[in-house]
Amino acid sequence: MAPGIVAEAHRLVGAARQEFAREPRARALLAECARRLEQPLRVALAGSIKAGKSTLLNALVGQDIAPTDATECTRVVTWYRHGSTPGVTAYAPDGSTANVVVRRGGGTHGLTFDLERLNWNAPGPRPVDHLEVEWPSATLAATTIIDTPGTSSLSREVSMRTARLLTPEDDRSGRGAGPILPGADAVVYLLRRLDATDITFLERIGARAGRGGPLGVVGVVSRADEIGAGRIDALHSARDVAVRFAGELERTGLCQAVIPVAGLLAFAAATLRQQEFTAFEALAGVPVDELGAAMLSVDRFARPDIALPVAPELRAQLSERFGMFGIRMAVTLIRLGVRDSATLAAELTDRSGVDELRSVLDVQFGQRADQLKAHSALSALAGVLAAYPGTAADRLRPRVGTLLADVHGFAELRLLGRLRTDELTLPPADLAELHRLIGGSGIAAHLRLGIPPDTSPDQQRAAAVAAVRKWRDRARHPLADQFTRSACLTAARSAEGTLGLSPAE
């Protein structure tokens, strides 16, 4: 169904561009719409200050490309795109550009973008509107990642930069300069605690989902290792917190999933050095009680007067790179039999939660990239048509509205964000089946139907027909409320889609 909706979005945008050939502002917006349909999916990382957005970005990419220190570059929106060679460019509000010098600190300190001395390609000093980083990366080839300033910044202007990107206000004036195009197709929202600022911002994203804002939102309990004070069972504590956050957020449809992730550990594992593995091996040989006493705190662990078979300077680097949780986990894994750095890196990555996050992002965003991009383009087109009424392009509005309201892929995404046991009058087993049918575990037909991938076509068809009948019957149940009926019909249409029918039409 996705290729069809992308082709239809292209057709409608192209028709609008012809009608607005003499309107420079509309023409520019529509040209951007057309480009968006050809570009990688755009996923924004959002959350409060010090939530760990830049660290998570480095972990997802597997390279140290995002500054994590609290410098000016963390106060502006930064786009990370795939490029053949590394480079950083600053953009001013008027479109002027300047190359940015990248400085890399010594030891464990990462890189910094120097925004103090910029040579603009136009005369005079200028404020920085946003940064664009090009970097050769397989991850960025498939997904453009947008790192945003903290939503709880003491500076209202800094916080508003994120708001303008993710929750753009429609321009209904007909000639104004306000943004219509949504900046991101989907959002990963990082949470350290669930406070009013987070709820308010997520509600703003949710309110814009049908009219210009991102359609998909996944929550991350970030810096998850800190929840358990660095203990070996820290991620178990974080998972309990994620379940609680999920219960509070998902009931309102604000997030489609909430995953605990230790971003610091994930990035350290992705860039594990042989020297670090050797240090962990040496620490694993220290008696358990003795090492435990030395690791009561970060400061104590790095003290020169604590006798350990690893130099104090390297111990300090380990605590900065891996955190106390990561050190304890690495030592434990080596004691349990890990014998090389590659295996240790894989085990630490698995325990960091980043692989689970990647899987969720693939199911929720990656496999639906065309749908999400089409939604952004159609939402932007709807905004342009509303801002420039009374033209021949008005004939496109009914079709655009119908697609945004009725396309089944969009309906599945919206339902995934609201699919909760306490909202639906369904047994848990049926709820799990419904979640699977609408693509919660992947959009391939066998994943939707819960059958082996080598199932014969006749058996697959029989399973699909049975699912269609079951969920249509569920929708007709006299005690089903309106939301449950709608959810059951969505599941039935998803099952129809596995038969080769087009539920989007």
C-alpha positions as CSV (number, residue, x, y, z in Angstrom):
1,M,0.0,0.0,0.0
2,A,2.9,2.4,0.7
3,P,4.2,2.8,-2.9
4,G,0.6,3.7,-3.9
5,I,0.3,6.5,-1.4
6,V,3.7,7.9,-2.2
7,A,2.9,7.9,-5.9
8,E,-0.5,9.6,-5.1
9,A,1.3,12.2,-2.9
10,H,3.7,12.9,-5.8
11,R,0.9,13.4,-8.2
12,L,-1.0,15.8,-6.0
13,V,2.0,17.8,-5.1
14,G,3.0,18.0,-8.8
15,A,-0.5,19.2,-9.7
16,A,-0.4,21.9,-7.0
17,R,3.0,23.1,-8.2
18,Q,1.6,23.7,-11.7
19,E,-1.3,25.7,-10.2
20,F,1.0,27.8,-8.0
21,A,3.7,28.4,-10.6
22,R,3.4,32.2,-10.0
23,E,3.4,32.1,-6.2
24,P,7.1,32.0,-5.1
25,R,6.4,31.1,-1.4
26,A,3.9,28.3,-2.3
27,R,6.2,27.1,-5.1
28,A,9.1,26.8,-2.7
29,L,7.0,24.9,-0.1
30,L,5.7,22.5,-2.7
31,A,9.2,21.9,-4.1
32,E,10.3,21.0,-0.6
33,C,7.3,18.6,-0.4
34,A,8.4,16.8,-3.5
35,R,12.0,16.6,-2.3
36,R,10.9,15.2,1.0
37,L,9.2,12.2,-0.7
38,E,12.6,11.3,-2.3
39,Q,14.7,11.8,0.9
40,P,15.3,9.5,3.8
41,L,12.8,9.4,6.7
42,R,13.4,12.2,9.2
43,V,13.4,11.2,12.9
44,A,13.8,13.8,15.6
45,L,15.3,13.2,19.0
46,A,13.5,15.4,21.6
47,G,13.3,15.7,25.3
48,S,14.3,17.8,28.3
49,I,17.8,19.2,28.9
50,K,20.5,16.6,29.7
51,A,18.1,13.7,28.7
52,G,20.9,12.1,26.7
53,K,19.8,12.9,23.1
54,S,23.3,13.4,21.7
55,T,24.6,10.4,23.4
56,L,21.8,8.3,22.0
57,L,22.4,9.6,18.6
58,N,26.0,8.6,18.8
59,A,24.9,5.1,20.0
60,L,22.5,4.7,17.1
61,V,25.0,5.8,14.5
62,G,27.8,3.9,16.2
63,Q,30.3,6.8,15.8
64,D,31.2,9.9,17.8
65,I,29.6,12.6,15.6
66,A,27.3,14.6,18.0
67,P,28.8,16.9,20.7
68,T,27.5,15.9,24.2
69,D,28.9,18.8,26.2
70,A,26.7,21.7,27.1
71,T,28.0,24.1,24.5
72,E,26.2,26.5,22.2
73,C,25.9,23.8,19.5
74,T,23.5,21.8,21.8
75,R,21.2,24.9,21.8
76,V,20.4,24.8,18.1
77,V,18.7,22.2,16.0
78,T,21.2,20.0,14.3
79,W,20.5,17.8,11.2
80,Y,22.6,14.7,10.7
81,R,22.5,13.4,7.1
82,H,24.5,10.9,5.1
83,G,27.4,12.4,3.1
84,S,30.4,11.0,1.3
85,T,32.8,13.1,3.4
86,P,32.4,14.5,7.0
87,G,31.4,18.2,7.2
88,V,29.5,20.6,9.3
89,T,27.7,23.7,8.0
90,A,26.0,26.5,9.9
91,Y,22.9,28.1,8.4
92,A,21.6,31.6,9.3
93,P,17.9,32.5,9.2
94,D,18.4,34.3,5.9
95,G,20.0,31.2,4.3
96,S,23.6,32.3,4.5
97,T,26.1,29.5,5.3
98,A,29.4,29.1,7.0
99,N,31.7,26.1,7.4
100,V,32.1,25.0,11.0
101,V,35.4,24.0,12.5
102,V,35.2,20.6,14.4
103,R,37.4,20.2,17.4
104,R,38.0,16.9,19.1
105,G,39.1,16.9,22.7
106,G,41.7,14.6,24.2
107,G,41.1,11.5,26.3
108,T,37.5,10.6,26.5
109,H,36.2,14.0,25.5
110,G,34.2,14.0,22.3
111,L,34.1,16.6,19.6
112,T,32.8,20.2,19.7
113,F,31.5,22.4,16.9
114,D,33.2,25.8,17.1
115,L,30.5,28.4,16.6
116,E,32.5,31.4,17.9
117,R,34.4,32.1,14.7
118,L,32.2,31.6,11.6
119,N,33.1,33.0,8.2
120,W,29.7,33.6,6.6
121,N,29.4,33.6,2.8
122,A,27.8,37.0,3.1
123,P,29.0,40.2,4.9
124,G,28.3,40.8,8.5
125,P,27.7,38.6,11.6
126,R,24.7,36.4,11.8
127,P,22.9,34.2,14.4
128,V,22.9,30.5,13.7
129,D,19.5,29.1,12.8
130,H,20.5,25.4,12.5
131,L,23.5,23.2,11.8
132,E,23.7,20.4,9.2
133,V,26.2,17.6,9.7
134,E,27.1,15.3,6.8
135,W,28.7,12.0,7.7
136,P,29.2,8.7,5.9
137,S,27.0,6.3,7.8
138,A,24.7,3.4,6.8
139,T,22.3,4.5,9.5
140,L,22.1,8.1,8.2
141,A,21.7,6.8,4.6
142,A,18.3,5.3,5.7
143,T,17.3,7.9,8.2
144,T,18.1,11.6,8.7
145,I,18.3,12.2,12.5
146,I,17.5,15.6,14.0
147,D,19.0,16.5,17.4
148,T,16.9,19.1,19.1
149,P,17.6,21.5,22.0
150,G,16.0,20.6,25.4
151,T,12.3,21.3,25.7
152,S,12.8,22.5,29.3
153,S,15.5,25.1,28.6
154,L,15.5,28.2,30.8
155,S,15.8,30.1,27.5
156,R,12.3,30.3,25.9
157,E,13.9,30.9,22.5
158,V,16.0,27.7,22.8
159,S,12.9,25.6,23.7
160,M,10.9,27.2,20.9
161,R,13.4,26.0,18.4
162,T,12.3,22.4,19.1
163,A,8.6,23.4,19.2
164,R,8.8,25.1,15.8
165,L,10.4,22.0,14.3
166,L,8.0,19.5,15.7
167,T,4.8,21.4,16.1
168,P,4.7,24.0,13.3
169,E,1.8,26.4,13.3
170,D,-0.2,26.6,10.1
171,D,0.1,29.8,8.1
172,R,-3.4,30.8,7.1
173,S,-2.6,34.4,6.1
174,G,-2.0,33.6,2.4
175,R,1.3,35.4,2.3
176,G,3.0,35.0,5.7
177,A,6.4,33.5,6.3
178,G,5.3,31.1,9.1
179,P,6.3,27.4,8.6
180,I,3.8,25.0,7.2
181,L,6.1,22.1,6.5
182,P,6.6,19.7,9.4
183,G,10.3,19.3,10.2
184,A,10.2,15.6,11.2
185,D,8.2,12.5,10.1
186,A,8.6,10.8,13.5
187,V,9.9,11.5,17.0
188,V,11.9,9.6,19.6
189,Y,11.1,11.4,22.9
190,L,13.6,10.9,25.7
191,L,12.4,10.9,29.3
192,R,14.3,10.9,32.5
193,R,11.2,11.5,34.6
194,L,7.7,12.0,33.5
195,D,6.8,15.6,34.4
196,A,4.4,18.2,33.3
197,T,6.8,19.6,30.6
198,D,7.1,16.2,28.9
199,I,3.3,15.6,29.0
200,T,2.5,19.1,27.7
201,F,5.0,18.8,24.8
202,L,3.9,15.3,23.9
203,E,0.3,16.5,23.9
204,R,1.3,19.3,21.5
205,I,2.8,16.7,19.2
206,G,-0.2,14.5,19.4
207,A,-2.5,17.4,18.7
208,R,-0.6,18.1,15.5
209,A,-0.4,14.5,14.3
210,G,-3.3,14.8,11.9
211,R,-2.5,18.3,10.6
212,G,1.2,18.8,10.0
213,G,3.0,17.2,12.9
214,P,4.9,13.9,13.2
215,L,2.6,10.9,13.1
216,G,4.8,8.4,15.0
217,V,6.2,8.9,18.6
218,V,8.4,6.4,20.5
219,G,9.4,7.1,24.1
220,V,12.8,6.2,25.6
221,V,13.5,6.1,29.3
222,S,17.0,7.5,28.8
223,R,20.1,7.2,30.9
224,A,18.4,4.0,32.2
225,D,21.5,2.8,34.0
226,E,21.3,5.8,36.4
227,I,17.8,4.8,37.6
228,G,19.3,1.9,39.6
229,A,22.2,4.0,40.8
230,G,24.6,2.0,38.5
231,R,23.8,-1.4,40.1
232,I,24.0,-4.5,38.0
233,D,20.2,-4.7,38.0
234,A,19.8,-1.1,36.9
235,L,18.0,-1.9,33.7
236,H,15.5,-4.1,35.5
237,S,14.6,-1.0,37.6
238,A,14.5,1.1,34.4
239,R,12.2,-1.4,32.7
240,D,9.8,-1.1,35.6
241,V,9.9,2.6,35.2
242,A,9.4,2.3,31.4
243,V,6.3,0.1,32.1
244,R,4.9,2.8,34.4
245,F,5.7,5.6,32.0
246,A,4.1,3.5,29.2
247,G,1.0,3.0,31.2
248,E,0.6,6.7,31.7
249,L,1.6,7.8,28.2
250,E,0.1,5.1,26.1
251,R,-3.3,5.4,27.6
252,T,-3.5,8.8,26.1
253,G,-2.0,7.8,22.8
254,L,1.1,10.0,23.3
255,C,3.6,7.3,22.5
256,Q,3.4,4.0,20.6
257,A,6.0,2.3,22.8
258,V,8.4,3.2,25.7
259,I,11.8,1.5,25.8
260,P,14.5,1.8,28.5
261,V,18.0,2.5,27.0
262,A,21.4,3.1,28.6
263,G,22.7,5.3,25.8
264,L,26.1,5.8,27.4
265,L,26.7,2.1,27.6
266,A,25.4,1.6,24.1
267,F,27.8,4.1,22.6
268,A,30.8,2.8,24.7
269,A,30.0,-0.7,23.5
270,A,29.9,0.3,19.9
271,T,33.3,1.9,20.2
272,L,34.9,-0.5,22.7
273,R,38.7,-0.4,22.6
274,Q,41.1,-3.3,23.2
275,Q,42.8,-1.4,26.0
276,E,39.4,-1.1,27.8
277,F,38.7,-4.8,27.3
278,T,42.2,-5.6,28.8
279,A,41.4,-3.4,31.8
280,F,38.0,-5.1,32.3
281,E,39.8,-8.5,32.3
282,A,42.2,-7.2,34.9
283,L,39.3,-6.0,37.1
284,A,37.5,-9.3,36.7
285,G,40.5,-10.9,38.5
286,V,40.0,-8.8,41.6
287,P,38.1,-10.5,44.4
288,V,34.4,-9.6,44.3
289,D,34.2,-8.0,47.7
290,E,37.4,-6.0,47.2
291,L,36.2,-4.7,43.8
292,G,32.8,-3.9,45.2
293,A,34.3,-1.8,47.9
294,A,36.4,0.1,45.4
295,M,33.3,0.8,43.3
296,L,31.1,2.4,45.9
297,S,31.4,5.7,44.0
298,V,32.9,7.1,40.9
299,D,35.3,9.2,42.9
300,R,36.5,6.3,45.0
301,F,36.9,4.0,42.0
302,A,39.4,6.5,40.4
303,R,41.3,7.3,43.6
304,P,45.1,6.7,43.2
305,D,45.3,5.3,46.8
306,I,42.8,2.4,45.9
307,A,44.9,-0.5,44.9
308,L,43.6,-2.0,41.6
309,P,45.4,-3.6,38.7
310,V,44.3,-0.7,36.4
311,A,45.9,2.8,36.5
312,P,43.8,5.5,38.1
313,E,43.7,7.5,34.9
314,L,42.3,4.6,32.9
315,R,39.8,3.9,35.7
316,A,38.5,7.5,35.4
317,Q,38.2,7.1,31.6
318,L,36.3,3.8,32.1
319,S,33.8,5.4,34.5
320,E,33.3,8.4,32.1
321,R,32.9,6.2,29.0
322,F,30.9,3.3,30.5
323,G,29.4,4.5,33.8
324,M,29.5,2.4,36.9
325,F,26.8,0.2,35.5
326,G,28.7,-0.5,32.4
327,I,31.9,-1.4,34.3
328,R,30.0,-3.8,36.6
329,M,28.3,-5.4,33.6
330,A,31.5,-5.8,31.7
331,V,33.4,-7.3,34.6
332,T,30.5,-9.7,35.3
333,L,30.3,-10.9,31.7
334,I,34.0,-11.6,31.6
335,R,33.7,-13.5,34.9
336,L,30.9,-15.5,33.2
337,G,33.1,-16.5,30.3
338,V,33.4,-13.7,27.7
339,R,36.9,-14.0,26.3
340,D,37.3,-11.3,23.6
341,S,36.4,-7.7,23.0
342,A,34.0,-8.3,20.1
343,T,31.8,-10.7,22.2
344,L,31.9,-8.2,25.1
345,A,30.8,-5.4,22.8
346,A,27.9,-7.4,21.5
347,E,26.8,-8.5,25.0
348,L,27.0,-4.9,26.3
349,T,25.1,-3.6,23.3
350,D,22.3,-6.1,23.9
351,R,22.1,-5.2,27.6
352,S,22.0,-1.5,26.9
353,G,18.6,-1.7,25.3
354,V,19.6,0.0,22.1
355,D,19.0,-3.1,20.0
356,E,15.4,-3.3,21.3
357,L,15.0,0.4,20.4
358,R,16.4,-0.2,16.9
359,S,13.9,-3.0,16.5
360,V,11.0,-0.8,17.6
361,L,12.2,2.0,15.4
362,D,12.3,-0.4,12.4
363,V,8.8,-1.7,13.0
364,Q,7.2,1.6,13.9
365,F,9.2,3.9,11.5
366,G,11.5,2.1,9.1
367,Q,9.0,-0.3,7.7
368,R,6.5,2.5,7.4
369,A,8.9,5.1,6.0
370,D,6.9,5.7,2.8
371,Q,3.6,6.1,4.8
372,L,5.2,8.6,7.2
373,K,6.9,10.6,4.5
374,A,3.6,10.7,2.5
375,H,1.8,11.9,5.6
376,S,4.2,14.7,6.1
377,A,4.0,15.7,2.4
378,L,0.2,15.6,2.3
379,S,-0.1,17.5,5.6
380,A,2.2,20.2,4.2
381,L,0.2,20.2,0.9
382,A,-3.0,20.6,2.9
383,G,-1.4,23.6,4.7
384,V,-0.4,25.2,1.4
385,L,-3.9,24.8,0.0
386,A,-5.5,26.3,3.1
387,A,-3.1,29.3,3.0
388,Y,-3.8,30.0,-0.6
389,P,-7.6,29.6,-1.1
390,G,-9.6,30.6,-4.1
391,T,-7.4,29.1,-6.8
392,A,-7.8,26.2,-9.2
393,A,-5.8,24.1,-6.8
394,D,-8.8,24.0,-4.5
395,R,-10.0,21.0,-6.6
396,L,-7.2,19.0,-4.9
397,R,-8.4,19.6,-1.4
398,P,-11.1,16.8,-1.2
399,R,-8.6,14.1,-2.3
400,V,-5.9,15.3,0.0
401,G,-8.3,15.4,2.9
402,T,-9.6,11.9,2.1
403,L,-6.1,10.5,2.0
404,L,-5.1,12.0,5.3
405,A,-8.3,10.8,6.9
406,D,-8.8,7.4,5.4
407,V,-5.5,5.9,4.2
408,H,-5.3,2.6,6.2
409,G,-1.6,2.9,6.9
410,F,-2.2,6.1,8.8
411,A,-5.1,4.5,10.6
412,E,-2.9,1.7,11.8
413,L,-0.2,4.1,13.1
414,R,-2.8,6.1,15.0
415,L,-4.3,3.0,16.5
416,L,-0.9,1.7,17.5
417,G,-0.6,4.8,19.6
418,R,-3.9,4.2,21.4
419,L,-4.0,0.4,21.6
420,R,-4.4,-0.3,25.3
421,T,-6.0,-3.0,27.3
422,D,-8.0,-0.7,29.5
423,E,-9.5,1.1,26.4
424,L,-10.6,-1.9,24.5
425,T,-13.2,-4.4,25.7
426,L,-11.2,-7.4,24.4
427,P,-9.4,-10.3,26.1
428,P,-5.6,-10.0,26.3
429,A,-5.1,-12.7,23.7
430,D,-7.3,-10.9,21.2
431,L,-5.6,-7.6,22.0
432,A,-2.2,-9.1,21.2
433,E,-3.6,-10.5,17.9
434,L,-5.1,-7.1,17.0
435,H,-1.7,-5.4,17.8
436,R,0.0,-7.9,15.5
437,L,-2.5,-7.6,12.7
438,I,-2.2,-3.8,12.5
439,G,1.6,-4.2,12.1
440,G,2.8,-3.9,15.7
441,S,5.4,-6.6,15.2
442,G,6.1,-5.8,11.5
443,I,4.2,-5.2,8.4
444,A,5.0,-8.4,6.4
445,A,1.9,-10.6,5.9
446,H,3.2,-13.6,7.9
447,L,4.1,-11.3,10.8
448,R,0.6,-9.8,10.8
449,L,-1.1,-13.2,10.6
450,G,1.3,-14.8,13.2
451,I,2.2,-17.7,10.8
452,P,5.6,-19.1,9.7
453,P,7.2,-17.2,6.7
454,D,7.2,-20.4,4.6
455,T,3.4,-21.0,5.0
456,S,1.8,-22.0,1.7
457,P,-0.2,-19.4,-0.1
458,D,-3.5,-21.4,0.4
459,Q,-2.8,-21.6,4.2
460,Q,-1.9,-18.0,4.4
461,R,-5.1,-17.1,2.5
462,A,-7.2,-19.2,4.9
463,A,-5.6,-17.6,7.9
464,A,-6.3,-14.1,6.5
465,V,-9.9,-14.9,5.6
466,A,-10.4,-16.3,9.1
467,A,-9.0,-13.1,10.6
468,V,-11.2,-10.9,8.5
469,R,-14.3,-12.8,9.6
470,K,-13.3,-12.8,13.2
471,W,-12.6,-9.1,13.5
472,R,-15.7,-8.1,11.5
473,D,-17.7,-10.2,13.9
474,R,-16.0,-8.6,16.8
475,A,-16.9,-5.1,15.4
476,R,-20.6,-6.1,15.2
477,H,-20.8,-7.2,18.9
478,P,-23.7,-5.4,20.5
479,L,-21.7,-4.5,23.6
480,A,-18.7,-3.1,21.7
481,D,-18.1,0.6,22.2
482,Q,-17.3,3.0,19.3
483,F,-13.5,2.8,19.8
484,T,-13.5,-1.0,20.1
485,R,-15.6,-1.3,16.9
486,S,-13.3,1.1,15.0
487,A,-10.2,-0.9,16.2
488,C,-11.8,-4.2,15.2
489,L,-12.6,-2.9,11.7
490,T,-9.1,-1.6,11.3
491,A,-7.8,-5.1,12.2
492,A,-10.2,-6.6,9.6
493,R,-9.0,-4.2,6.9
494,S,-5.3,-5.0,7.8
495,A,-6.1,-8.7,7.4
496,E,-7.8,-7.9,4.0
497,G,-4.5,-6.3,3.0
498,T,-2.6,-9.6,3.4
499,L,-5.0,-11.1,0.8
500,G,-3.6,-8.7,-1.8
501,L,-6.6,-6.4,-1.5
502,S,-5.9,-2.7,-0.9
503,P,-7.3,-1.5,2.4
504,A,-6.1,2.0,1.5
505,E,-8.6,2.2,-1.3
